[in-house]
Amino acid sequence: MKVSIAYLPEEEKNAGLLLSFIRGLQPGVRVHKNDRCTPYIHLYMTTKKPTNTTDCKEDA
């Protein structure tokens, strides 16, 4: 799963709250912060691939 958040510097507190919430749901999330596109700051979050991938087929 990939999530990106774009915010203005005055919204940094709200972006931090969202990041904390996502980290609570997905503890192994990787975060990359980018501030090259002024005035916006971008947070890119990526979760790790699950180790156990099984097909979810139901028996009829």
URFEN-V931735 format. One record per helix or strand of 2 or more residues. SS is the DSSP state (H for helix, E for strand). FROM is the first residue (numbers start at 1). LEN is the number of residues. If there is no record, write none. Layout:
ss/from/len
SS/FROM/LEN
SS/FROM/LEN
//
This chain:
ss/from/len
E/2/7
H/9/17
E/30/5
E/40/7
//
